[in-house]
Amino acid sequence: MKKILILLLLFTSIFANAQNEQLANNYFDRGEFEKALVSYEELLKSQPGNSNYFQRVVECYQQLQQYQNAETALQERLDKYRQSTLLVELGYNYQLQKNDTKAAKFYNQAIDKINENANEVYGIAYIFERKVLVDYALLAYQTALAKEPKMSFNFQMALLYGQKGNTNLMIDMFLAESYQNPQNLPIIQNQLSRFMTEDTNENFNNALRKALLLLTQKNQDVFWNDFLSWYYVQLKEYGKAFIQQKAIYKRNPESFSSIVNLAQMAMEDKDSDAAKEILTFVLDNTNNLDLLIQAHSYLVEMKIETATEKEYPAITQELDVLIKEFGISPYTLSLLKLDATFSAFHLKDTEKAKNILKGAMNMPLNKYQMAEVKMDLADILLFEEKFNQALIYYSQIENDLTGDVIGQEASLKTAKTSYYKADFEWASHQLKILKSASTQLIANDALDLFLLISDNTVLDSTQVALKQFSRGDFLLYQNKKSEALAQFQLILKEHKGEEIEAVTLLRIGKIYEKQGDYSKALENYNEIITNHKEGIYMDEALYFSAEIYNLKLNDAEKAKPLYEEMIFKHEDSIYAVDSRKKYRQLRGDSNL
């Protein structure tokens, strides 16, 4: 019984202390420093050794400009505990009073402590960093390194040099750290990529490129070739990244998987020239069955994407030859799936497509392969307007792979199916959840469709225009471009000036673009640029127009101002990075 009472008292004390701490923190966060001070002083009395409570007491004194009280508390604690970090705190207390001479005296005393014992750097440098005393933090690390050269603070010093704007030293430190501790490479590359995308003057990118090139020349380790390849990938310069991957391959012929991954990235970013070059290299230099099938699949996929109806027979023949050469097995699943989707969406032979996929489902597939086959089968059933049958397969994938990317993709397709059926309420419910999907691409697609539905429901509760629009989108899904074009043109005629006008113009522009009618595509994009400047489709209209002038019409002078407007007025757009790169190319910038 006595033990139980002791435990109850202890628990009550802990609970009361936690409540008091929360109250003190709330006062502090709200800027009520007098009340916070009283609470923290009470907490400190109960736990005199608690450094967090003590720090908050000092900070309350400083916020209330009671600097003498802060100094007394700090000096007494320094005398009692001999903590060198308190020297920094004393110096900072003088700095708040604009007494830089006395502040420097205490800061230098802290540095002297590192001279006596290099291990003191961890606490002292941390306090300097927390107070944003960058120069003293750097001096602390440099002092420790002078005393103990085996210590390493490359990462911490790189961040500090970055704060000072000394990007050259930051780069040197980050690169040194990445080589000494490769396990930190992802963190370092994440830091560098932030500077690469934020630096609009290109100075940082050039400095990093030169540093990496120098290291590849000085050091024969393929680590630097791989790092330089990563650099070019960030800039979407896949051809240059491939040069580095080839250099790695010459020294390590087992490195083909990275090359195939590079081709896939180039395909995703529509750099078909680089992708074809990379995949052709793979075919010429490997006997690995998986890589050969993968490379052939990607090459055929790219052909299908740009093919005209006249080219369909040649693609059919190529697929037949490849499947005959490599056989029907789980290893050739990518070719079988490609054959099925091409047959359904381009040749309109859905029965052949379904037979291919149902045959594949009888093979010994893992759960992810089975999900991919079911997804394609559901897509074809949706193409046939067998909505409920399609939803059954999408739901199976969602249930089998909840939380996986392919499971989220199935959820998005379920939402799109509801949208195509004009069940906008249920589609919105599903899309609201998918907006926070772990995969950015799925989250963005979900958000776009959610906004399309919500924006065109507010002013039109009957959703007449939206129903017509979703029908047009479904015709596009079925690859019926002419019928879709007629549907969208009808919307423009019947709903001129309504919310749905801008996105309809965008759809029409895209259809004309795919049909090769670039003047009509530009005409529709220009309608958005002229009459919907404040709308959410402005960045797409600008970018798509610039791409036509640049890549299709070879008119750099008309493309440049469009890319420039993207850079300076739509820097948050997903097309901003590519716009910046192409603008610089057209402007003739060197060292891209």
URHU-V448606 format. One record per pair of residues at least 12 apart in sequence whose C-alpha atoms are under 6 Angstrom apart, sorted by the first residue. I is the first residue (numbers start at 0). J is the second residue. Records with the same first field share a line. If there is no record, write none. Layout:
BEGIN
I->J + J
END
This chain:
BEGIN
23->35 + 38
32->59
36->56 + 59
39->52 + 56
57->69
84->123
86->105 + 109
87->106
90->102 + 105 + 106
110->139
117->143
124->136 + 139
153->172 + 176
154->173
157->169 + 172 + 173
221->247
224->243
228->240 + 243
238->273
262->274 + 277
278->294
296->334
339->352
370->396
377->389 + 392
382->477
393->409
397->409
414->426 + 429
419->469 + 473
421->466
427->449
430->445 + 449
433->445
434->446
471->483 + 486
501->527
504->523
508->520 + 523
521->544
524->540
541->561
545->558 + 561
559->582
562->578 + 582
566->579
END
